[in-house]
Amino acid sequence: MRNFSKSIIAFVCLIGSFQINAAIKLPALFSDNMMLQQKSNAPIWGWADKNQSLKIKTSWDAKTYEVKADKEGKWKIALQTPAAGGPYEISVSDGKASQKIQNILIGEVWLCSGQSNMEMPLKGFPGQPVYKGNETIVHSKNNQIRFITIPRATVLTPNEDFVGKWNAAGPQTTGDFSATAWYFGSLLQEVLDVPVGLIHVSYGGSSMEAWMNQEMLKDFSSAKIPTKKEDLAKDPNRVATTLFNGMLSPVIGYGIKGCIWYQGESNYERAAEYSALMQKMVSSWRTLWGQGDFPFYYCQIAPFNYAQFHPNDYLEKYNSAFLREAQLKASKEIPNSGMAVLMDIGEENNIHPIHKEAGGTRLGYLALTKTYGLSGFEFGSPEYKAMEIKEGSVIVAFDNAPNGITANGKEVTGFEIAGEDKVFYPAKAEVRRKSVVLKSDKVTNPVAVRYLFKDVAEAQIFSTGGLPLSSFRTDNW
């Protein structure tokens, strides 16, 4: 009987121990192998008993922070982080129990979001490879790169947490991680020589509206806000607010340096409002993070035959060049932003180009130059500057081509010109150092120019650094 009583007491103590430990709960974001943004006030948060006082100790400076949970048991505090380094530890204690986060690195942290071309892993999708993806995976061991992927979730109300963990880069982990984000992060880690952390939050086929909340969408009448589960029965990843709630909400406020974005394919039919949507989303995310205008770099969608989705009712508005135009416009209107042009990697019948390194690397060029202040290399594509009509020819000048433009010795056939009748004809092109001279026997008095302004196209004009010119038009017809 005495032994039985001892067993009961031991069992009760064990249960009590679980309950004490359960009083402190940390989100998946704050777990072993995590990365914190260097030289910042990096937020950390979690849950405890209501009104419970806690102490957080950081090993890099042996400093102890004190915070008190609110009446719902939630708490949040900012930790002062040093210059890049590690590994370090953080302990969280309520005086009775504690939790410890180990193997923490401090460096540069980036949010990586969008749809399937951001989601596409290094190992590729089934039947859709990433060029040299397997080779990249084999050579991917790097303890200085850490990443975490937020699992897919479409819900009506904001999530506070998710199931996931931080991983150190290596062949066992990188195959399932975003290829675009990997090439971006590995370039930064190599060049900056500091640890890099990547938070991957993307969902294939998602619309931009799904990554925005109701407040952000109040001025967009086309966005239908779901109110019941039945509203999510079909394509929930394209339903407004669902991914903001399910995937983005749990990471909002985590200390980051900036964001990279690869999305737009699911908005090609609504190009007219894309630039305004993007401006609103970016400004709203920045407000929610409370870090000012953090860098926002994104990929322009690559050419693809979107017309195949409308075999019986194809309209000019379905030409994805209008969406690329909207993305180009947004890059001029969103402060501290930049766009990576991908006109050279598109595939007519594959919406997921195999050349993922191009997008990640070009996003890296933008960050290395515009965020980290490096120089001496090209980082942005040439851009249309102005046109001049002269004796029946059109001289088109370009900016952002410090060493000039090139067609790599190939004939340029992608330009069209039109007169006042608004009918476009192919133009003969003479490529000069920073301009192109266009002429057509069918257009005596040209007034407008278009370049690769169509669904399916292949880049023909590049900077000498190999960065392609975006499709563009000078008219608004």
N, C-alpha and C positions, 0 to 999 in steps of 0.2 A: 504493500500500500504506500509505504514511504517512497519507494522508487517511482511508483506511478505519479505521486504528487510532484516529485522532482521533475519528471518528464513534462507534466502539465506546466509547471513554472517555466521550464526551459523553452517550451513551445510558445508560451505567452510572451516571453522576453524576445524570442526570435521574431514573432509577429510585430512586436513593438519596435524592434530594430528596423524592420522593413518599412513600418509606417513613418519612423523618424527620417529614414533616408528618402522616402517618397515625398517628404515635405519640401525637399529641394529638387526642383526639376529644371533642367536646361534644355533649350531647343536643340535640334539636330545641328544647327549652324555652329553651336558652341560645343565642340567635341574634339577628341584627340585628332592630331594631325592638322588642325585648322590653321588658317592664315589670318593675321590681322594687318590692317593698313598701317604702314610705318609713319612715324612723326605726326600722329593724329590723336584726337580724342575719340577712340574707338568705342562705340556703344556695346554693352553686353547686357542681356536681360534674361529673365526666367520667371519661375514661380516658386512660391514658398507658402507656408501658412499665412493666413491673413494677418496683417500688421506685424509680421515677424521681422526682427532686425537681423541683418546678415553682414558678414565681413568677407570682402573679396581681396585676396592677396596675389600680387603679380611678382613672379620670380625675377624679372629683368631689373627691377629696382627695389625689390623687397618692400614695396609700399602696400599699405592696407587701406582699402576703401570701405566705408560703411554706408549701407543703404537699408531702407525699410520698405517692406512689401506693403502694398495698399490693401484696402478692405476686401479686394478680390484675390489677393495673394500675388499680384503682379509686381515686379520690380525691374528697374532699369538704371544703369549708371554708365558713365563714360570713363574709359581707362586711357591714361596717357601712355602712348607707345613710343619707343625709342627708334633710332635708325634701324634699318634692316638687319636681321640676325636671328639667332636662336640655335637650338631649341629652348623653349621656355615652358613654364607651367603657370596655371591659374588655379587657385583653390577658392571654393565658395563654402562658407560655413555659417550655420545658424546657432553655433554654440553647443549643439548636441550632436550634429552630424555634419558631414562635409562631402563635397564632390571635388574632384581634381581633374582638370583638363591638361593633358600631357602632349609633349612633342609639338608645341606650337611654334610656328615660324612667323616672323614679322617681315613684311615686304610690300609689294604692290598688288592690290586686290581689284579685280575687274568683274563686273556683271556681264554675262553673255546671254543674250535673249533673242527671240524671234520664232520663226517657224521651221519647216523641215530642213532647209539648207543650213541652219544653225544647229539643228538637232542631229543631223546626219553624222554618225560616229566614224571614227577612223577606220573601223573594220567595214564600213559601208552598210547600206541597207540590203536586205535579201535580194540578190540578183543585181544589185547596183553598187559597184565598187567605188572606192576612193582611190584615185591614182597614187600609186606607191604607198597606200595606206598601211599595208602589211609591213613594208620595210620601215616605215616610220614607227610602228608599234614595237618592232624588234629593238629599235635603238632609243626607245623612249624613257629608259630608266633615268630619273632625275629627282632626287629628294628635294630639290629646291623649287619644284613645281607641285602645287597641291590643288586639288579640285573637288567639287561637290556638285552633284546633279539633283535638282528638285524633281521628284517624280510627277508624271502627268496627273492633273486633277482639275475637274470642272465642277464648280459648286456655286450655290446661290449666295452664300455669305462667306466672309473672309476667314481663311484658315489661319491658325497661329503657329502651326508646326507641321512637320512632314517626317516621313521615314527616309533617312539617308545618312551618309557619313562622308567625311573628308578622306581623300585618298592621296597618297604620294604617287607621283608618276612612275609607271613601270609597265612592262608588257602585260602583266595580269590585270591592269586597271585602265590603261589608256584606250584599248580597243573599243570600249563602250562609250567613250567620251567624245564630245563634239569635235569634229575635225577642224572646223573653222576656228573654234576657240583654242584648240591645241596649237595650231600653227601661229596664231596671234600670241598666245602666252609664252610659247617656247622661244619665239623671236625676242620678245621683251626680256625674258630671263637671260638669254645668251648675251644680248647687247648691254643691258643694264647691269648684269652680274649681281642681281639681288633675287631673293625668293619672289615668286609670283603665284598668286592665288586666283582661281577662276571659279565663279559661281554660275553654273549653267542652268538657265530657266527658259526652256523653249518647248514648243509643241507643234508638230507637223500639221500643216494645213490651217493654221490659226490665222484669224483676221486680226488687224490692229485693234479693232474695237473690243476684242476679247481681253486685251491687255490693259484696258482702261476701266475705271469705275464709273458709277452713274453720274457723279458730279462732273467728271471730265467730259462726259458725253451729252450733257444737258443742252448744248447748242447744236447738236447734230440730230436732226429729226429722223434721219434714216436708221439710227441705232435703236433697236428694240430691246428694252431692258427686260430680262426674264424675271418672273415672279413666282413660278412654281416649277417643280421637277419636270413636269411634262414639257416645259419650254426647252429642256435640254435633251429631248429624245433624239433629235436629229442634229448631227454635226455640232456638238456642244462646244467644240474648240473654235467655232465661228460665231458663237453667241456672245453678245456684248457682256462684259464684266466677268465672265466665268473663269478665265485664266488669271485675271488680276486677283480674284478671290482665292482661287485654288492654289496658285503657284507663286505669284509675285508677293502677295501679302506677307507670307512668313519671312521673307528676306528684306522687306522694306526697313531701312534704317541701319542695316549692317554697314560698317565702314568700308567704303570703296574708293578707288581712285577715279573710276569712270565706267562707262558702259559701251559695249559693242552690240550691234543689232543687225540681223539679217532677216528681213521680212518684206512682204509686198506682193508675193505671188497670189495670195488669196484676196487681195484688194484690187487686182488689175481691172475688174469691171467697174470700179468706183474711183477711178483715178482723179476725177475732178475735185474730190474733197480730201484726197490723201495727204497733201501737203499741210492743210489745216489740221487734220487729225494728228499728224505726226508732231507738229509744233505744240499742240495741246498736250499730247501724251508726254513729250519730253519735258516741257515746262512743269507739268504736274508731278511727274516722277521726281524731278529735282526738288520741288517744294516738299514732297513727302519725305525725301531723304534728309533734307535740311542741311545740305553741304554746299549750297550755292549752285552755280552753273557747272556741274561736273562735266568732263568731256563726254561727248556722245558721238561715236563714229559708227558708220553703218555701210553695208554693201548695197549697191544698186543691183536690182534683179538682173539676171543674165537673160539674153534673148532665148525665146522658146516659142514653139508653135501653139499659142493659146487659142488660135482660131479653131483648132480641132475640137474644142469644147462646145462650139456653136456651129455644127455642120449645116443646120437649116436656117439659122437666123443671124449669121455673122454681120455685125455692125462695126463701123469704123472705130467706135468707142472701145471695142475689145482689143484693139491694137495695144499691146503692152508698152509700146514706146511712150504712150501718154503717162503710164505709171512711172516709167524711168524719168520722164520729164518732171513729174511731180516730186520725185526724190531729189532731182538736181535742184529744183526750186527750193526745196526745204533746206538744202545745205547752205543756201544763201541767207535764209531767214532764221535759222536756229543758231543762236550764239554758241561758240565753243564746240562746233560740230565739224564733221568732215565725211566725205563719201568716197568709198572705193568703187571704181568703175570695173565692171566685169564683162565688157562687150566682147572680149576675146575668148571666153570659155563656154559660151552658150552652146546648147545642143538642141537641134530642132525637135526631137522627140523624147528628150529626157529633161524633166524639170529640175533634176538634181545633178548638176554638172559634176563630173568626176574630179575636176581640178579644184579641190578645196584649198590647196595651199595658196593659190593666188589671192583669194578673198582674205584669209587670215593674215597673210604676209602684208598685203596692202593696208589692212586695218592697222597692222603693227607699224608700218611706215608713218601713218598719220599720228599715232600715239607717240612714237619716238621723237617726231619733230615738233608737233604742236603741244604736246603735254610735257615731254621731258627735255625739250630744247636742243636736241641733237641736230646737226646740220652736215652738209657736204654730200647729200644724196637726194635724189628726187623722191617726193612723197605723195604728190597728188597728180592726177591726170591733167592733160591739156584741157582748156576750156574755151568755148566760143567767146570772142571779145567783141568783134564788130564786123560789118560788111560794107564794102564800097562798090558802087556801080561805076564802071569805067569802060566806055566804048563797047557796050554790049556784053562785057564780062563782069563777073562778080569776084572781088577779092575778099576772101574771108580770113580775118586775122584771129590769132589765138593767144590767150594768156597762159600762164603757168607752164611754160615750156622753156625753161632757162637755157637749154642747149638745143632748142629747136624741135621740130617734128620730123617724122619719117614715115614712109610707107614700106620700109624695109625692101626697097627695090621692086615692089609689086605694083601692078596697075591698080589705080583707085577708081572704083566704079560705084561707090556708095552714095555719091552726092546727086541731088536733084535740084533743079531750079525751075521757077515758075514766073510767068508774067502776071499782068493784072487779071487775066482770065482764070487764075488760080489752078491751072493745069500744070502738074509737075512732069518734067522730062529729065531723063538721065543726062548728067553733065560730064563733059571731059574735064579732068582735073590735072592741074600742074602743081606739084607740091614744091613749095619754097621753104625757106628756113623756119619761118614762123607764120606762114600763111599758105592758102591754097587759092589758085586762080581757076574759076569755073566758067565754062562756056558751053552753049548748046545752039546748034543751027536752028532749032525749033523755038527758041525763045530770044526774040530780038531785044526786048526791053525787060530784063529780069528784075523782079522785086522781092523775091523770097527764096530761101535756101533750106533744104532739109538734108540731113545726113543720117543714113541708116534708120530712118524713122518708120520702123516696121517691126512686126513680131520677131521674125527670124532674120538675123543679120550676123555678120562676122566683122569684127574690128578691122579697119584698114589703116587708120591713122594712129600713130603712137608718139609718145615722147621718146627721145633717144634713150631714156632709162627704161623703156619697155612698158610704160603705162598707157592704156588705150584711151582715146577720146570717146566721150559719151555720145550717144545719139542725141540730136538736137534739131530744132527748127527755129526759123526766125519769124514765121508767121503765127497767127492765132486763129487760123481758119477752122 
